[in-house]
Amino acid sequence: MSVAGAYTIFGLNIVFCKDIANSEAVSPIVLFTLRALGASVLFWLLSFLIPKEKVERGDYLKIAVASFVGLFVPQLTFLKAITMATTIDTAIMGTLGPIFTMIFAFLFLGEPITGKKAGGVALSFAGVIFLIFNSVHEGGVSATSPWGIVLLLLNSLSFSLYLGMFRPLISKYSVVTFSKWTFLFSLLLSLPFSFKGFLTTDFTAVPSLVKWEIGYLVFFATFVAYFLIPFGQKHLRPTLVSMYTYLQPIIAAIVSIWAGMDVLTWQKLAATVLIVGGVVLVSRSRAAAA
């Protein structure tokens, strides 16, 4: 339930990030720093309310790498990609996460790759290719650019690597201890790139609705969601954790179409069927191989 809650939050996150991007009030790197700053403060405050947990000296570098792979790269590429892609295309691309997680789980944790898993990978990638060729030719504000697709692929690859590679490290410490350090490291990583943007951003001119959406991103889509995911990682296999990604297209599609921010076309439906069809093969194979 914790992972399901996190990915439901992420589904709304796609829509709100798109609205923030359309407002052009805050740049992607400044928005990322705001999220990292807010989450860092909240997790460190929370850490003072629970028993202190010591981190082994040799694990600080590992946590820093986990922060880069699981927070800095995925969040920054997502926030930049959302300015180049529609909400539905963003959600569809997010469904590739379990495929990549399956591969990394095989490489780092020894989870087997069966014929069904390989077939699922091929089917999902066919869906991505179909999506690229049918999105980049659309006009108007709903267009998805090739760079948007590339950044979304990088986003999915990076977070999947995090899920597949760092489960032993995540399981070693409490959620609060692990999160307070990962968000602090991601904040420090972002400051050299966002410092100038902070100085030039007129926060008083940011529309009230956008401020509420940023608040949602900082508290729910960052602090709450990234509290829930490590909790789920302690009890579920990486591939199963990433399977909850499929809540995102459902939530994002319903909200974005209802709000008039995107349109549902037969090409998007076909791409979704191909990608999710591949995932179904992977999930059935995973269950058989478990």
C-alpha positions in Angstrom: 0.0 0.0 0.0 2.9 2.4 0.7 4.3 2.1 -2.8 0.8 2.3 -4.4 0.3 5.6 -2.4 3.6 6.9 -3.6 2.9 6.3 -7.3 -0.7 7.7 -7.0 1.0 10.9 -5.7 3.4 10.8 -8.7 0.5 10.5 -11.1 -0.9 13.9 -9.9 2.7 15.1 -9.8 3.0 14.8 -13.6 -0.1 17.0 -14.1 1.1 19.7 -11.6 4.6 19.7 -12.9 3.2 20.3 -16.4 1.1 23.2 -15.2 4.1 24.7 -13.4 6.2 24.3 -16.6 3.5 26.0 -18.7 3.5 29.0 -16.3 7.3 29.5 -16.8 7.4 31.0 -13.3 10.1 28.7 -12.0 12.9 27.0 -13.9 13.3 23.2 -13.6 16.6 23.4 -11.7 15.2 25.9 -9.2 12.1 23.8 -8.7 14.3 20.7 -8.1 16.3 22.7 -5.5 13.1 23.8 -3.8 12.0 20.1 -3.6 15.4 19.0 -2.3 15.5 21.8 0.3 12.0 21.2 1.5 12.5 17.4 1.8 15.9 17.8 3.5 14.5 20.2 6.2 11.5 17.9 6.8 13.5 14.7 7.0 16.1 16.2 9.3 13.5 17.6 11.6 11.8 14.2 11.7 15.2 12.6 12.5 15.4 14.6 15.7 12.1 13.0 16.9 13.3 9.4 16.5 16.2 7.5 18.1 19.5 8.5 16.5 21.0 6.1 14.0 24.7 6.0 13.1 25.7 5.7 9.5 28.9 3.8 8.8 31.7 6.0 7.5 32.1 3.9 4.3 28.4 4.2 3.5 28.3 8.0 3.1 29.8 7.8 -0.4 27.4 5.0 -1.4 24.5 7.1 -0.1 25.8 10.1 -2.1 25.9 7.9 -5.3 22.4 6.6 -4.5 21.3 10.3 -4.2 22.7 11.1 -7.5 21.3 8.1 -9.3 17.9 8.0 -7.5 17.1 11.6 -6.9 19.2 14.2 -8.7 19.2 12.7 -12.2 15.6 11.3 -12.2 14.0 14.4 -10.7 16.0 16.9 -12.8 15.5 15.0 -16.1 11.8 14.7 -15.3 11.3 18.4 -14.5 13.1 19.3 -17.7 11.3 16.7 -19.8 7.9 17.9 -18.7 8.5 21.2 -20.5 9.0 19.2 -23.7 6.4 16.4 -23.4 2.6 16.1 -22.8 1.3 14.7 -19.6 0.1 11.5 -21.2 3.3 10.9 -23.1 5.2 11.4 -19.9 3.1 8.9 -18.0 3.3 6.4 -20.9 7.1 6.6 -20.9 7.1 6.1 -17.1 5.7 2.6 -17.7 9.1 1.5 -19.0 10.5 1.7 -15.4 9.7 -2.0 -14.5 11.4 -3.2 -17.7 14.7 -1.4 -16.8 14.3 -2.4 -13.1 14.0 -6.0 -14.2 17.3 -5.8 -16.1 19.2 -4.1 -13.3 17.7 -6.5 -10.7 19.1 -9.3 -12.8 22.6 -7.6 -13.0 22.9 -6.7 -9.4 20.5 -9.0 -7.5 20.4 -12.1 -9.6 16.7 -12.1 -10.5 16.3 -14.3 -13.6 15.3 -13.0 -17.1 13.0 -15.5 -18.8 11.7 -15.7 -22.4 8.5 -13.8 -21.3 10.6 -11.1 -19.8 12.6 -10.7 -23.0 9.4 -10.6 -25.1 8.0 -8.0 -22.8 11.0 -5.8 -23.3 10.8 -6.0 -27.1 7.0 -5.3 -27.0 7.4 -2.2 -24.7 10.2 -0.8 -26.8 8.1 -1.2 -29.9 5.5 1.0 -28.1 8.2 3.6 -27.3 9.3 3.8 -30.9 5.7 4.1 -32.1 5.1 6.9 -29.5 8.2 8.8 -30.7 7.2 8.7 -34.4 3.6 9.7 -33.6 4.3 12.4 -31.0 7.1 14.5 -32.5 4.9 15.5 -35.5 2.1 16.9 -33.5 1.8 20.7 -33.4 0.8 23.2 -30.8 1.4 23.2 -27.1 0.7 19.5 -26.8 3.8 18.5 -28.9 6.3 16.0 -27.5 9.9 16.7 -28.8 12.5 14.0 -29.4 14.6 15.5 -26.5 11.6 15.1 -24.2 11.5 11.4 -25.0 15.3 11.1 -24.5 15.1 12.8 -21.1 12.2 10.6 -20.0 14.2 7.5 -21.0 17.1 8.8 -18.9 14.7 9.5 -16.0 13.4 5.9 -16.1 16.8 4.3 -16.6 18.3 6.2 -13.7 15.5 5.5 -11.2 15.4 1.9 -12.2 19.1 1.6 -11.6 18.5 3.0 -8.2 15.8 0.5 -7.4 17.8 -2.4 -8.7 21.2 -1.5 -7.3 20.7 0.1 -3.9 18.2 -2.2 -2.2 20.8 -3.7 0.2 21.9 -0.2 1.3 18.3 1.1 1.7 17.4 -2.0 3.8 20.4 -1.3 6.1 19.1 2.0 7.5 15.7 3.4 8.6 13.7 5.3 6.0 14.3 8.7 7.8 18.1 8.2 8.1 18.5 7.2 4.5 16.2 9.9 3.2 17.7 12.8 5.2 21.2 12.1 3.7 20.1 11.4 0.2 18.1 14.6 0.0 20.9 16.6 1.6 23.4 15.3 -0.9 20.9 16.1 -3.8 20.5 19.6 -2.5 24.2 20.2 -2.4 24.5 18.8 -5.9 21.9 21.2 -7.2 23.1 24.4 -5.6 25.9 25.2 -8.0 23.4 25.0 -10.9 20.4 26.7 -9.3 22.1 29.5 -7.3 21.9 32.1 -10.2 18.3 31.0 -10.9 17.3 31.7 -7.3 18.7 35.2 -7.5 16.8 36.0 -10.7 13.5 34.3 -9.9 10.8 36.7 -8.8 8.9 34.5 -6.3 6.4 37.2 -5.5 5.2 37.1 -9.1 4.5 33.4 -9.0 0.7 32.8 -9.4 -1.0 31.6 -6.2 -2.2 28.4 -7.9 1.4 27.6 -9.0 2.6 28.2 -5.4 0.1 25.6 -4.1 1.2 23.2 -6.8 4.9 23.7 -5.8 3.8 23.1 -2.2 2.2 19.8 -3.3 5.5 18.8 -5.1 7.6 19.6 -2.1 5.5 18.0 0.6 3.6 15.2 -1.1 5.5 14.3 -4.2 8.9 14.6 -2.5 8.7 14.2 1.3 5.7 11.9 1.5 6.3 9.8 -1.6 10.0 9.4 -1.0 9.2 8.3 2.5 6.8 5.6 1.2 9.0 4.2 -1.5 12.1 3.2 0.7 9.6 1.8 3.1 8.2 -0.4 0.4 11.7 -1.3 -0.9 12.4 -2.9 2.4 9.6 -5.4 2.0 9.2 -5.9 -1.8 11.4 -7.0 -4.6 12.7 -4.1 -6.9 10.7 -5.3 -10.0 7.5 -5.4 -8.0 8.1 -2.0 -6.5 8.4 -0.5 -10.0 5.3 -2.3 -11.2 3.2 0.3 -9.3 4.4 2.8 -12.0 1.3 1.8 -13.9 -0.9 3.8 -11.6 0.7 7.0 -13.0 -0.7 6.9 -16.6 -4.2 6.2 -15.2 -4.1 9.1 -12.8 -2.3 11.5 -15.1 -4.6 10.7 -18.1 -7.8 11.1 -16.2 -6.7 14.4 -14.6 -5.0 16.0 -17.6 -7.9 15.2 -20.0 -10.4 16.4 -17.5 -8.5 19.6 -17.1 -8.1 20.1 -20.8 -4.3 19.9 -20.6 -4.0 17.0 -23.0 -5.9 15.0 -25.6 -6.3 11.2 -25.9 -5.5 9.9 -29.4 -5.6 6.5 -30.9 -1.8 6.6 -31.3 -1.4 7.2 -27.6 -3.8 4.3 -26.9 -1.9 2.0 -29.2 1.5 2.9 -27.6 0.0 2.3 -24.2 -1.3 -1.1 -25.2 2.1 -2.1 -26.6 4.1 -0.8 -23.6 1.7 -2.1 -20.9 1.3 -5.4 -22.9 5.0 -5.9 -22.6 4.8 -5.2 -18.9 2.1 -7.8 -18.4 4.5 -10.4 -19.9 7.2 -9.3 -17.6 5.0 -9.4 -14.5 3.7 -12.9 -15.3 7.2 -14.1 -15.9 8.4 -12.5 -12.7 5.7 -14.3 -10.7 6.6 -17.6 -12.2 10.3 -17.1 -11.6 10.0 -15.9 -8.0 
